Amino acid sequence: MAPSVNICRHLHCPVCKNLLTDPVSTTCGHTFCKGCLDKHISMSEHQCPLCQEPVTTKPSVNKAIEALLQEFLQTKLPNMDLFCGERDAIPCDVCDEHTFKAVKSCLICLLSFCDEHLKPHQSMPRFKGHKLVSPVEKLDQRACNTHGRPLELFCRRDERCICALCVKTGGDVIPVETERERRLAVQQNTIEVMQRMIHQREVKLEELKESAAEYQALLEKEEQEIQEVFAALTEVLRKTEEVLLAPLEDGRRCLEKERDEKTQQIQKDILKYKEAIKSLERNKNEEDDVLFIQSYPAVPAEFTDDWTLSIDTELNFGTMRKAKAELMAEIEMHLEKLCTLEIRRIHSFSVNVTLDAETAHPNLEVSEDSKKVRDTGASNIIPGGPEQFDLVGGVLGKPRITSGRAFWVVEVGQKVGWELGVVRDGANRKGKVSYKPSDGYWAILLCGENMYGAFSDPPVQLPLPSKPQKLGVFVDCEEALVSFYDMEALSHIYTFTKCSFNGAIRPYFNPHPSRDGTNSSPLVICPVNQTNISV
């Protein structure tokens, strides 16, 4: 039997290493792809890429090679994937001229093998411990640069892969497989950590979307509320305008009627005078004196009618004042609806306020949870400490407010007297206290059971329509204001503006003295989680 001939290697272009395309042969006998040879000649001297012999004539297509190639492709190559003609394919290191592409690489032999040359590794016992992996480029990087042996150990001390000959005494050396397992565990742990981080962020992203949707809904609700208020205000103004314009329209009609009537009367008078003048002109030309006298026409008497026009709109000053008062009352009523929106917003700035017992007047009793304060009714004034109020029955709260916004709610119940607000941290607490903003006090009060007022300069009486049970106190350091609200009526009570805080301010409470058992109930700071409203 004749030995088989491997003609495949003769059908590859020496330049591109692929199967020949339009094969052409030079005078020196070498064959190339026509495109490869033309490109080589255009970029260098006219020489053969293999032997450097001059190419003096234009190479022509080698018909024999072309026919052989076509026959080979049709009959001898049932699976072209076995040949190393693809870009980035790794060739077999054993095949002549690396004809076939590799299917596995051996990390011990440091060689890549095609299916044919891989068979010994799959069948011979001495290759049993060799590690086969998918084809790898640059296998030289898997070998020790010093000893040429495979890198099959890992040095923990030097943090690098080494061969068996690189092992030094005292070095912490382990098989690369062991280090791989360790690192795989680290990788898996890292992946799990990052997956948890991804999950956390995905949850946060959903929360962010939900929060944005809630705020969007809130903004739309507030926008609708404001539009409804101003729509109502527009309707109120329109109706008031109609009320005030109606008498004017009636007056306009009366004026036009009176003008037309007097115009007609005056025009009639003018005609009478003109006729009288014509009669006089005719009589003037009469030559007979007797006939002149006898035919002398009667002259119409001068009209005494009042030709001036009068305006009666039936609108007196009382009507105008009444319309104005009703308009302002309705405007105030509708604008007060915006207070609900305002209170809803300031709730987001709620802070946990507690009473500072060290500042309380000696006659005051502060609860253990520092949320209630009441007057004990004691008649003797006991000297207090340096931080305490000694004449005024007050107590300060915590925390100190130095910036931003803060809001808290105080239940006053049915007390007949109290004071609430804020105080500059360094304001006077000894002796007679001047309740003025210029002295560091911004507060409102109830006295005499139903008399409400604000300690402005001068003091202002507050005509409240109902008795507040819970009062909200809101501080805005940036806008320099202190506002008070009736939390049950959801209405605004009073606002101090342009406040000169000049440093920290603190909540201020004064339950007022308890005499004969009256006004003995405490002022109670409501918990933050109980101050929410549903509006």
SEMIBA-995802 format. One record per residue (C-alpha): residue number from 1; y, z, x; residue in one letter. Coordinates in Angstrom, 2 decimals, decimal comma. Layout:
<sites>
NUM | Y | Z | X | A $
...
</sites>
This chain:
<sites>
1 | 0,00 | 0,00 | 0,00 | M $
2 | 3,36 | -1,07 | 1,43 | A $
3 | 5,83 | 1,73 | 1,97 | P $
4 | 8,69 | 1,99 | -0,57 | S $
5 | 12,08 | 0,81 | 0,56 | V $
6 | 15,20 | 2,74 | -0,41 | N $
7 | 17,72 | -0,04 | -1,02 | I $
8 | 20,12 | 2,27 | -2,87 | C $
9 | 21,96 | 3,25 | 0,30 | R $
10 | 22,65 | -0,43 | 1,05 | H $
11 | 24,35 | -0,90 | -2,31 | L $
12 | 27,12 | 1,68 | -1,73 | H $
13 | 30,56 | 0,83 | -0,38 | C $
14 | 31,14 | 2,52 | 3,01 | P $
15 | 34,78 | 3,14 | 2,00 | V $
16 | 34,63 | 4,66 | -1,52 | C $
17 | 30,93 | 5,73 | -1,32 | K $
18 | 30,38 | 4,35 | -4,83 | N $
19 | 28,17 | 1,47 | -5,90 | L $
20 | 29,67 | -1,83 | -4,81 | L $
21 | 32,07 | -3,61 | -7,15 | T $
22 | 32,70 | -7,30 | -6,48 | D $
23 | 30,91 | -7,05 | -3,10 | P $
24 | 32,48 | -9,08 | -0,24 | V $
25 | 31,14 | -9,42 | 3,33 | S $
26 | 33,09 | -9,80 | 6,55 | T $
27 | 32,18 | -12,13 | 9,41 | T $
28 | 30,72 | -9,11 | 11,23 | C $
29 | 28,16 | -8,67 | 8,41 | G $
30 | 29,43 | -5,53 | 6,70 | H $
31 | 29,83 | -5,41 | 2,93 | T $
32 | 32,54 | -3,59 | 0,94 | F $
33 | 34,08 | -3,50 | -2,51 | C $
34 | 36,64 | -6,26 | -2,68 | K $
35 | 39,32 | -3,84 | -3,83 | G $
36 | 38,52 | -1,32 | -1,07 | C $
37 | 38,63 | -3,95 | 1,66 | L $
38 | 41,87 | -5,50 | 0,37 | D $
39 | 43,48 | -2,08 | 0,26 | K $
40 | 42,28 | -1,27 | 3,80 | H $
41 | 43,59 | -4,55 | 5,20 | I $
42 | 46,95 | -4,16 | 3,46 | S $
43 | 47,44 | -0,69 | 4,93 | M $
44 | 46,24 | -1,41 | 8,50 | S $
45 | 45,44 | -4,21 | 10,88 | E $
46 | 43,04 | -6,95 | 9,78 | H $
47 | 39,95 | -5,19 | 11,07 | Q $
48 | 36,57 | -4,22 | 9,67 | C $
49 | 36,70 | -0,57 | 8,46 | P $
50 | 33,33 | 0,11 | 10,20 | L $
51 | 33,20 | -1,83 | 13,48 | C $
52 | 36,87 | -2,70 | 13,90 | Q $
53 | 36,05 | -6,38 | 14,41 | E $
54 | 38,94 | -8,66 | 13,43 | P $
55 | 38,83 | -10,11 | 9,94 | V $
56 | 40,13 | -13,63 | 10,49 | T $
57 | 39,19 | -15,25 | 7,21 | T $
58 | 39,53 | -14,11 | 3,66 | K $
59 | 36,19 | -12,50 | 2,71 | P $
60 | 34,40 | -14,12 | -0,18 | S $
61 | 32,09 | -12,57 | -2,76 | V $
62 | 28,56 | -12,05 | -1,38 | N $
63 | 26,56 | -13,67 | -4,16 | K $
64 | 23,23 | -12,39 | -2,85 | A $
65 | 24,38 | -8,77 | -2,77 | I $
66 | 26,05 | -9,19 | -6,15 | E $
67 | 22,83 | -10,53 | -7,70 | A $
68 | 20,80 | -7,80 | -6,02 | L $
69 | 23,20 | -5,19 | -7,31 | L $
70 | 23,00 | -6,50 | -10,87 | Q $
71 | 19,19 | -6,57 | -10,75 | E $
72 | 19,13 | -3,09 | -9,25 | F $
73 | 21,37 | -1,74 | -11,98 | L $
74 | 19,23 | -3,28 | -14,68 | Q $
75 | 15,76 | -2,35 | -13,40 | T $
76 | 15,88 | 0,33 | -10,73 | K $
77 | 18,43 | 2,85 | -12,01 | L $
78 | 17,36 | 4,32 | -15,34 | P $
79 | 19,50 | 7,45 | -14,71 | N $
80 | 22,68 | 6,79 | -12,75 | M $
81 | 23,67 | 10,45 | -13,10 | D $
82 | 21,35 | 11,17 | -10,16 | L $
83 | 23,57 | 9,28 | -7,74 | F $
84 | 26,54 | 10,77 | -6,06 | C $
85 | 29,10 | 8,29 | -7,32 | G $
86 | 31,15 | 10,59 | -9,53 | E $
87 | 34,43 | 12,06 | -8,46 | R $
88 | 34,16 | 15,71 | -7,36 | D $
89 | 30,33 | 15,48 | -7,38 | A $
90 | 28,66 | 17,48 | -4,56 | I $
91 | 26,16 | 15,34 | -2,56 | P $
92 | 22,73 | 16,41 | -1,39 | C $
93 | 22,88 | 17,52 | 2,26 | D $
94 | 19,33 | 16,23 | 2,96 | V $
95 | 19,56 | 12,70 | 1,53 | C $
96 | 20,47 | 9,90 | 3,96 | D $
97 | 24,18 | 9,23 | 3,71 | E $
98 | 24,27 | 11,82 | 0,87 | H $
99 | 23,04 | 9,28 | -1,70 | T $
100 | 22,07 | 11,66 | -4,51 | F $
101 | 24,18 | 14,44 | -5,93 | K $
102 | 23,10 | 18,04 | -5,55 | A $
103 | 21,77 | 20,09 | -8,44 | V $
104 | 21,54 | 23,43 | -6,59 | K $
105 | 22,95 | 25,10 | -3,48 | S $
106 | 21,01 | 27,66 | -1,42 | C $
107 | 23,13 | 30,55 | -0,20 | L $
108 | 20,53 | 31,38 | 2,51 | I $
109 | 20,00 | 27,88 | 3,89 | C $
110 | 23,65 | 27,06 | 3,24 | L $
111 | 22,63 | 23,61 | 2,02 | L $
112 | 22,88 | 21,70 | -1,25 | S $
113 | 19,82 | 19,88 | -2,65 | F $
114 | 19,12 | 17,09 | -5,10 | C $
115 | 16,15 | 17,33 | -7,48 | D $
116 | 13,77 | 15,77 | -4,94 | E $
117 | 14,72 | 17,94 | -1,98 | H $
118 | 14,90 | 21,09 | -4,09 | L $
119 | 11,17 | 21,03 | -4,78 | K $
120 | 10,17 | 22,99 | -1,62 | P $
121 | 12,45 | 25,86 | -2,68 | H $
122 | 10,77 | 25,92 | -6,07 | Q $
123 | 7,17 | 25,76 | -4,84 | S $
124 | 6,87 | 27,22 | -1,32 | M $
125 | 6,50 | 31,04 | -1,05 | P $
126 | 8,68 | 31,32 | 2,07 | R $
127 | 11,73 | 30,21 | 0,01 | F $
128 | 11,07 | 32,77 | -2,71 | K $
129 | 13,88 | 35,11 | -1,57 | G $
130 | 16,46 | 32,35 | -1,26 | H $
131 | 19,26 | 32,52 | -3,82 | K $
132 | 19,91 | 29,24 | -5,65 | L $
133 | 23,19 | 28,71 | -7,47 | V $
134 | 25,04 | 25,81 | -9,04 | S $
135 | 26,27 | 23,27 | -6,45 | P $
136 | 28,91 | 24,84 | -4,24 | V $
137 | 31,45 | 23,09 | -2,06 | E $
138 | 32,29 | 24,34 | 1,41 | K $
139 | 29,09 | 26,27 | 2,00 | L $
140 | 30,35 | 26,94 | 5,51 | D $
141 | 32,58 | 29,60 | 4,00 | Q $
142 | 29,37 | 31,46 | 3,03 | R $
143 | 28,36 | 31,75 | 6,69 | A $
144 | 29,53 | 34,22 | 9,31 | C $
145 | 32,05 | 32,59 | 11,62 | N $
146 | 30,77 | 34,66 | 14,53 | T $
147 | 26,97 | 34,45 | 14,20 | H $
148 | 26,46 | 31,51 | 11,83 | G $
149 | 24,20 | 33,67 | 9,66 | R $
150 | 24,53 | 33,90 | 5,86 | P $
151 | 26,97 | 36,50 | 4,51 | L $
152 | 24,48 | 38,71 | 2,70 | E $
153 | 25,98 | 42,17 | 3,29 | L $
154 | 29,26 | 43,82 | 2,28 | F $
155 | 31,18 | 46,27 | 4,48 | C $
156 | 33,06 | 48,75 | 2,32 | R $
157 | 35,04 | 50,07 | 5,24 | R $
158 | 36,41 | 46,64 | 6,20 | D $
159 | 36,35 | 45,33 | 2,61 | E $
160 | 34,68 | 42,04 | 3,62 | R $
161 | 31,36 | 40,20 | 3,54 | C $
162 | 29,34 | 40,20 | 6,79 | I $
163 | 26,00 | 38,96 | 8,12 | C $
164 | 23,12 | 41,13 | 9,34 | A $
165 | 24,27 | 40,83 | 12,98 | L $
166 | 27,77 | 42,11 | 12,13 | C $
167 | 26,49 | 45,56 | 11,15 | V $
168 | 28,03 | 48,33 | 13,27 | K $
169 | 26,91 | 51,92 | 13,61 | T $
170 | 28,50 | 54,21 | 11,06 | G $
171 | 29,66 | 51,37 | 8,87 | G $
172 | 29,23 | 51,70 | 5,13 | D $
173 | 27,20 | 48,53 | 4,61 | V $
174 | 25,42 | 47,48 | 1,44 | I $
175 | 23,84 | 44,24 | 0,21 | P $
176 | 26,28 | 41,82 | -1,31 | V $
177 | 24,19 | 41,95 | -4,49 | E $
178 | 24,87 | 45,69 | -4,74 | T $
179 | 28,58 | 45,18 | -4,19 | E $
180 | 28,53 | 42,41 | -6,75 | R $
181 | 26,93 | 44,73 | -9,30 | E $
182 | 29,54 | 47,39 | -8,55 | R $
183 | 32,36 | 44,92 | -8,90 | R $
184 | 30,85 | 43,49 | -12,06 | L $
185 | 30,91 | 47,00 | -13,51 | A $
186 | 34,54 | 47,36 | -12,42 | V $
187 | 35,32 | 43,97 | -13,90 | Q $
188 | 33,62 | 44,86 | -17,16 | Q $
189 | 35,56 | 48,11 | -17,33 | N $
190 | 38,79 | 46,22 | -16,58 | T $
191 | 37,98 | 43,69 | -19,28 | I $
192 | 37,31 | 46,47 | -21,79 | E $
193 | 40,59 | 48,18 | -20,85 | V $
194 | 42,52 | 44,95 | -21,26 | M $
195 | 40,72 | 44,23 | -24,53 | Q $
196 | 41,78 | 47,66 | -25,78 | R $
197 | 45,33 | 46,87 | -24,65 | M $
198 | 45,15 | 43,57 | -26,50 | I $
199 | 43,86 | 45,35 | -29,62 | H $
200 | 46,63 | 47,95 | -29,37 | Q $
201 | 49,24 | 45,22 | -29,09 | R $
202 | 47,71 | 43,28 | -31,94 | E $
203 | 47,91 | 46,43 | -34,06 | V $
204 | 51,51 | 46,97 | -32,93 | K $
205 | 52,25 | 43,33 | -33,74 | L $
206 | 50,94 | 43,82 | -37,27 | E $
207 | 52,94 | 47,03 | -37,58 | E $
208 | 55,99 | 45,17 | -36,34 | L $
209 | 55,48 | 42,45 | -38,92 | K $
210 | 54,98 | 45,03 | -41,69 | E $
211 | 58,05 | 46,96 | -40,54 | S $
212 | 60,12 | 43,79 | -40,43 | A $
213 | 58,91 | 42,88 | -43,92 | A $
214 | 59,83 | 46,35 | -45,21 | E $
215 | 63,29 | 46,19 | -43,65 | Y $
216 | 63,74 | 42,66 | -44,98 | Q $
217 | 62,82 | 43,87 | -48,47 | A $
218 | 65,23 | 46,81 | -48,07 | L $
219 | 68,04 | 44,50 | -46,96 | L $
220 | 67,40 | 42,19 | -49,91 | E $
221 | 67,37 | 45,18 | -52,27 | K $
222 | 70,64 | 46,49 | -50,86 | E $
223 | 72,17 | 43,02 | -51,05 | E $
224 | 71,15 | 42,77 | -54,69 | Q $
225 | 72,57 | 46,23 | -55,45 | E $
226 | 75,90 | 45,36 | -53,85 | I $
227 | 76,04 | 42,03 | -55,68 | Q $
228 | 75,30 | 43,77 | -58,99 | E $
229 | 78,09 | 46,31 | -58,37 | V $
230 | 80,65 | 43,65 | -57,57 | F $
231 | 79,46 | 41,49 | -60,46 | A $
232 | 80,12 | 44,46 | -62,73 | A $
233 | 83,53 | 44,99 | -61,09 | L $
234 | 84,35 | 41,33 | -61,64 | T $
235 | 83,43 | 41,66 | -65,31 | E $
236 | 85,56 | 44,80 | -65,64 | V $
237 | 88,53 | 43,03 | -64,07 | L $
238 | 88,00 | 40,01 | -66,32 | R $
239 | 87,95 | 42,13 | -69,46 | K $
240 | 91,02 | 44,12 | -68,37 | T $
241 | 92,78 | 40,85 | -67,65 | E $
242 | 91,93 | 39,64 | -71,15 | E $
243 | 93,29 | 42,87 | -72,67 | V $
244 | 96,56 | 42,58 | -70,77 | L $
245 | 96,96 | 38,83 | -71,30 | L $
246 | 96,16 | 38,84 | -75,02 | A $
247 | 99,60 | 40,23 | -76,11 | P $
248 | 101,27 | 37,76 | -73,78 | L $
249 | 99,44 | 34,90 | -75,44 | E $
250 | 100,50 | 36,20 | -78,86 | D $
251 | 104,05 | 36,50 | -77,58 | G $
252 | 103,92 | 32,92 | -76,30 | R $
253 | 102,88 | 31,65 | -79,72 | R $
254 | 105,62 | 33,70 | -81,45 | C $
255 | 108,17 | 32,44 | -78,95 | L $
256 | 107,21 | 28,82 | -79,57 | E $
257 | 107,39 | 29,32 | -83,36 | K $
258 | 110,81 | 30,99 | -83,17 | E $
259 | 112,05 | 28,30 | -80,78 | R $
260 | 110,94 | 25,51 | -83,13 | D $
261 | 112,47 | 27,18 | -86,20 | E $
262 | 115,84 | 27,78 | -84,55 | K $
263 | 115,82 | 24,30 | -83,04 | T $
264 | 115,40 | 22,78 | -86,49 | Q $
265 | 118,19 | 24,97 | -87,91 | Q $
266 | 120,58 | 24,06 | -85,13 | I $
267 | 119,80 | 20,35 | -85,55 | Q $
268 | 120,56 | 20,65 | -89,32 | K $
269 | 123,87 | 22,37 | -88,52 | D $
270 | 124,76 | 19,58 | -86,11 | I $
271 | 124,12 | 16,96 | -88,82 | L $
272 | 126,33 | 18,89 | -91,30 | K $
273 | 129,19 | 19,06 | -88,78 | Y $
274 | 128,86 | 15,34 | -88,01 | K $
275 | 129,04 | 14,48 | -91,73 | E $
276 | 132,07 | 16,75 | -92,14 | A $
277 | 133,78 | 15,01 | -89,22 | I $
278 | 133,16 | 11,57 | -90,80 | K $
279 | 134,71 | 12,80 | -94,08 | S $
280 | 137,75 | 14,11 | -92,25 | L $
281 | 138,10 | 10,83 | -90,35 | E $
282 | 138,05 | 8,85 | -93,61 | R $
283 | 140,58 | 11,19 | -95,30 | N $
284 | 142,88 | 11,03 | -92,28 | K $
285 | 143,47 | 7,32 | -92,83 | N $
286 | 144,55 | 7,74 | -96,54 | E $
287 | 148,18 | 6,52 | -96,88 | E $
288 | 148,83 | 8,05 | -100,34 | D $
289 | 149,90 | 11,61 | -99,73 | D $
290 | 148,82 | 12,85 | -103,16 | V $
291 | 145,44 | 11,19 | -102,85 | L $
292 | 145,15 | 12,53 | -99,26 | F $
293 | 145,64 | 16,06 | -100,52 | I $
294 | 143,39 | 15,67 | -103,54 | Q $
295 | 140,53 | 14,14 | -101,52 | S $
296 | 140,75 | 16,59 | -98,61 | Y $
297 | 137,10 | 17,49 | -97,84 | P $
298 | 135,80 | 21,01 | -97,65 | A $
299 | 135,18 | 22,15 | -94,07 | V $
300 | 131,86 | 24,01 | -93,56 | P $
301 | 132,28 | 27,54 | -92,40 | A $
302 | 131,19 | 28,42 | -88,83 | E $
303 | 127,54 | 29,40 | -88,65 | F $
304 | 126,95 | 33,00 | -87,72 | T $
305 | 123,18 | 32,78 | -87,12 | D $
306 | 121,74 | 34,48 | -83,99 | D $
307 | 120,65 | 31,61 | -81,75 | W $
308 | 119,12 | 33,85 | -79,03 | T $
309 | 115,32 | 34,12 | -78,64 | L $
310 | 113,44 | 37,42 | -78,63 | S $
311 | 110,13 | 38,30 | -77,00 | I $
312 | 107,76 | 40,81 | -78,61 | D $
313 | 104,45 | 41,04 | -76,76 | T $
314 | 103,39 | 44,25 | -78,55 | E $
315 | 102,59 | 45,66 | -75,10 | L $
316 | 104,30 | 48,92 | -74,34 | N $
317 | 104,17 | 50,93 | -71,13 | F $
318 | 101,57 | 53,26 | -72,59 | G $
319 | 99,18 | 50,37 | -73,11 | T $
320 | 99,68 | 49,22 | -69,53 | M $
321 | 99,11 | 52,71 | -68,13 | R $
322 | 96,03 | 53,21 | -70,29 | K $
323 | 94,54 | 49,89 | -69,19 | A $
324 | 95,19 | 50,77 | -65,56 | K $
325 | 93,61 | 54,21 | -65,88 | A $
326 | 90,53 | 52,82 | -67,63 | E $
327 | 90,23 | 50,06 | -65,02 | L $
328 | 90,42 | 52,47 | -62,09 | M $
329 | 87,89 | 54,80 | -63,75 | A $
330 | 85,40 | 51,95 | -64,22 | E $
331 | 85,97 | 50,67 | -60,69 | I $
332 | 85,35 | 54,15 | -59,32 | E $
333 | 82,22 | 54,49 | -61,45 | M $
334 | 80,75 | 51,19 | -60,21 | H $
335 | 81,70 | 51,75 | -56,58 | L $
336 | 80,05 | 55,17 | -56,75 | E $
337 | 76,75 | 53,34 | -57,25 | K $
338 | 77,03 | 52,18 | -53,64 | L $
339 | 76,73 | 55,84 | -52,63 | C $
340 | 73,01 | 55,62 | -53,41 | T $
341 | 72,68 | 52,90 | -50,79 | L $
342 | 74,70 | 54,98 | -48,33 | E $
343 | 72,55 | 58,09 | -48,84 | I $
344 | 69,37 | 56,07 | -48,44 | R $
345 | 70,58 | 54,83 | -45,06 | R $
346 | 71,74 | 58,15 | -43,67 | I $
347 | 68,33 | 59,70 | -44,41 | H $
348 | 66,99 | 57,85 | -41,38 | S $
349 | 69,15 | 60,14 | -39,21 | F $
350 | 67,64 | 63,39 | -40,52 | S $
351 | 67,36 | 66,15 | -37,90 | V $
352 | 65,50 | 69,45 | -37,95 | N $
353 | 68,28 | 72,03 | -38,22 | V $
354 | 67,57 | 75,74 | -37,69 | T $
355 | 69,80 | 78,80 | -37,74 | L $
356 | 70,88 | 80,45 | -34,50 | D $
357 | 70,53 | 84,17 | -35,27 | A $
358 | 72,46 | 85,13 | -32,12 | E $
359 | 75,63 | 83,70 | -33,70 | T $
360 | 75,18 | 85,31 | -37,15 | A $
361 | 77,63 | 87,91 | -38,45 | H $
362 | 76,01 | 91,40 | -38,36 | P $
363 | 75,92 | 91,54 | -42,15 | N $
364 | 73,92 | 88,34 | -42,44 | L $
365 | 70,13 | 88,21 | -42,63 | E $
366 | 68,39 | 85,18 | -41,05 | V $
367 | 64,78 | 84,49 | -42,05 | S $
368 | 61,97 | 84,40 | -39,50 | E $
369 | 61,63 | 80,64 | -39,76 | D $
370 | 65,42 | 80,34 | -39,18 | S $
371 | 65,80 | 78,26 | -42,35 | K $
372 | 67,48 | 80,80 | -44,71 | K $
373 | 70,56 | 83,02 | -44,45 | V $
374 | 71,92 | 85,54 | -46,96 | R $
375 | 74,49 | 88,29 | -47,04 | D $
376 | 72,93 | 91,78 | -47,08 | T $
377 | 75,80 | 93,27 | -49,10 | G $
378 | 76,52 | 95,88 | -46,42 | A $
379 | 80,03 | 97,27 | -46,59 | S $
380 | 80,35 | 98,52 | -43,02 | N $
381 | 81,32 | 96,03 | -40,37 | I $
382 | 79,00 | 96,46 | -37,43 | I $
383 | 80,28 | 95,22 | -34,06 | P $
384 | 78,41 | 92,08 | -33,04 | G $
385 | 77,58 | 90,38 | -29,76 | G $
386 | 79,81 | 87,94 | -27,89 | P $
387 | 78,28 | 84,90 | -29,64 | E $
388 | 78,51 | 86,37 | -33,16 | Q $
389 | 81,13 | 85,96 | -35,86 | F $
390 | 82,72 | 89,38 | -36,24 | D $
391 | 85,04 | 88,99 | -39,24 | L $
392 | 84,00 | 85,82 | -40,99 | V $
393 | 80,45 | 85,92 | -42,36 | G $
394 | 79,28 | 82,75 | -40,62 | G $
395 | 76,33 | 81,57 | -38,57 | V $
396 | 75,84 | 78,43 | -36,47 | L $
397 | 72,86 | 76,10 | -36,42 | G $
398 | 70,87 | 74,16 | -33,88 | K $
399 | 70,73 | 71,61 | -32,33 | P $
400 | 74,03 | 70,89 | -30,65 | R $
401 | 75,19 | 67,41 | -31,62 | I $
402 | 76,86 | 65,49 | -28,81 | T $
403 | 76,38 | 61,84 | -29,76 | S $
404 | 74,91 | 59,51 | -32,34 | G $
405 | 74,34 | 60,49 | -35,96 | R $
406 | 72,76 | 63,51 | -37,67 | A $
407 | 71,94 | 64,43 | -41,26 | F $
408 | 70,58 | 67,55 | -42,95 | W $
409 | 70,35 | 68,98 | -46,47 | V $
410 | 71,17 | 72,52 | -47,60 | V $
411 | 70,16 | 74,05 | -50,92 | E $
412 | 72,96 | 76,20 | -52,39 | V $
413 | 71,34 | 76,75 | -55,80 | G $
414 | 73,39 | 78,78 | -58,26 | Q $
415 | 75,46 | 80,62 | -55,66 | K $
416 | 79,06 | 81,32 | -56,67 | V $
417 | 80,44 | 81,04 | -53,14 | G $
418 | 79,55 | 79,36 | -49,85 | W $
419 | 80,88 | 77,31 | -46,92 | E $
420 | 79,13 | 74,40 | -45,19 | L $
421 | 80,06 | 71,96 | -42,45 | G $
422 | 80,24 | 71,66 | -38,68 | V $
423 | 82,09 | 73,57 | -35,99 | V $
424 | 83,14 | 72,61 | -32,49 | R $
425 | 80,90 | 74,54 | -30,11 | D $
426 | 83,83 | 76,29 | -28,46 | G $
427 | 85,80 | 77,06 | -31,63 | A $
428 | 86,99 | 80,61 | -32,25 | N $
429 | 84,47 | 82,93 | -33,97 | R $
430 | 86,30 | 86,20 | -33,52 | K $
431 | 88,84 | 87,77 | -35,84 | G $
432 | 90,59 | 85,71 | -38,48 | K $
433 | 89,35 | 82,14 | -38,29 | V $
434 | 91,65 | 79,23 | -39,05 | S $
435 | 89,55 | 76,75 | -41,06 | Y $
436 | 91,31 | 73,60 | -39,90 | K $
437 | 90,05 | 70,45 | -38,16 | P $
438 | 92,63 | 70,99 | -35,46 | S $
439 | 90,92 | 74,34 | -34,68 | D $
440 | 87,44 | 72,82 | -34,66 | G $
441 | 86,25 | 73,41 | -38,27 | Y $
442 | 85,22 | 70,62 | -40,67 | W $
443 | 83,84 | 72,30 | -43,81 | A $
444 | 83,90 | 72,40 | -47,60 | I $
445 | 83,54 | 75,50 | -49,79 | L $
446 | 82,90 | 76,91 | -53,23 | L $
447 | 84,83 | 79,96 | -54,40 | C $
448 | 85,42 | 81,56 | -57,76 | G $
449 | 82,21 | 80,03 | -59,13 | E $
450 | 83,67 | 76,59 | -59,86 | N $
451 | 86,51 | 75,90 | -57,44 | M $
452 | 85,54 | 73,42 | -54,73 | Y $
453 | 87,71 | 72,49 | -51,80 | G $
454 | 87,84 | 70,94 | -48,33 | A $
455 | 89,34 | 72,74 | -45,33 | F $
456 | 91,56 | 69,81 | -44,38 | S $
457 | 95,12 | 70,27 | -43,20 | D $
458 | 96,49 | 71,02 | -45,79 | P $
459 | 93,45 | 72,10 | -47,89 | P $
460 | 92,29 | 69,72 | -50,64 | V $
461 | 90,83 | 70,75 | -54,00 | Q $
462 | 87,72 | 68,76 | -54,99 | L $
463 | 87,31 | 68,09 | -58,75 | P $
464 | 83,52 | 67,75 | -58,92 | L $
465 | 82,06 | 66,62 | -62,27 | P $
466 | 78,94 | 68,80 | -61,86 | S $
467 | 77,77 | 71,81 | -59,86 | K $
468 | 75,85 | 70,61 | -56,76 | P $
469 | 72,50 | 72,30 | -56,09 | Q $
470 | 71,69 | 70,52 | -52,82 | K $
471 | 74,31 | 69,24 | -50,40 | L $
472 | 73,81 | 66,68 | -47,65 | G $
473 | 75,85 | 66,88 | -44,44 | V $
474 | 76,20 | 63,72 | -42,33 | F $
475 | 77,85 | 63,52 | -38,89 | V $
476 | 78,70 | 60,28 | -37,08 | D $
477 | 80,03 | 60,94 | -33,60 | C $
478 | 80,77 | 57,25 | -32,90 | E $
479 | 82,88 | 56,84 | -36,05 | E $
480 | 84,24 | 60,40 | -35,77 | A $
481 | 83,51 | 61,47 | -39,36 | L $
482 | 81,79 | 64,24 | -41,33 | V $
483 | 80,66 | 63,46 | -44,89 | S $
484 | 79,26 | 65,62 | -47,69 | F $
485 | 77,04 | 64,45 | -50,58 | Y $
486 | 75,62 | 65,81 | -53,82 | D $
487 | 71,93 | 65,00 | -53,23 | M $
488 | 70,85 | 65,38 | -56,86 | E $
489 | 73,70 | 63,35 | -58,38 | A $
490 | 73,48 | 60,97 | -55,40 | L $
491 | 77,26 | 61,00 | -55,15 | S $
492 | 79,83 | 61,36 | -52,40 | H $
493 | 81,87 | 64,58 | -52,31 | I $
494 | 84,27 | 64,36 | -49,36 | Y $
495 | 84,66 | 62,84 | -45,87 | T $
496 | 86,65 | 64,07 | -42,89 | F $
497 | 87,78 | 61,07 | -40,82 | T $
498 | 89,25 | 60,65 | -37,34 | K $
499 | 87,62 | 63,91 | -36,27 | C $
500 | 88,42 | 65,07 | -32,72 | S $
501 | 85,09 | 66,64 | -31,81 | F $
502 | 85,88 | 66,77 | -28,06 | N $
503 | 82,35 | 67,76 | -27,07 | G $
504 | 79,36 | 69,26 | -28,83 | A $
505 | 79,47 | 70,31 | -32,48 | I $
506 | 77,07 | 72,57 | -34,39 | R $
507 | 76,09 | 73,02 | -38,04 | P $
508 | 78,02 | 75,81 | -39,78 | Y $
509 | 76,86 | 78,03 | -42,66 | F $
510 | 78,57 | 80,85 | -44,56 | N $
511 | 76,74 | 82,29 | -47,63 | P $
512 | 79,85 | 84,35 | -48,63 | H $
513 | 79,63 | 88,08 | -49,33 | P $
514 | 77,30 | 89,51 | -51,97 | S $
515 | 79,00 | 92,10 | -54,12 | R $
516 | 77,29 | 94,03 | -56,90 | D $
517 | 74,21 | 91,86 | -56,50 | G $
518 | 76,05 | 88,61 | -57,23 | T $
519 | 75,84 | 85,74 | -54,79 | N $
520 | 72,85 | 87,37 | -53,07 | S $
521 | 70,69 | 84,24 | -53,01 | S $
522 | 70,42 | 82,55 | -49,62 | P $
523 | 71,53 | 79,23 | -48,25 | L $
524 | 68,33 | 77,28 | -47,51 | V $
525 | 67,97 | 74,44 | -45,02 | I $
526 | 65,59 | 71,91 | -46,59 | C $
527 | 62,74 | 70,62 | -44,41 | P $
528 | 63,25 | 67,11 | -43,07 | V $
529 | 60,13 | 65,79 | -44,83 | N $
530 | 61,44 | 67,07 | -48,17 | Q $
531 | 64,83 | 65,40 | -48,00 | T $
532 | 63,54 | 61,90 | -48,69 | N $
533 | 64,72 | 60,28 | -51,89 | I $
534 | 63,28 | 57,47 | -53,93 | S $
535 | 66,11 | 55,17 | -54,92 | V $
</sites>
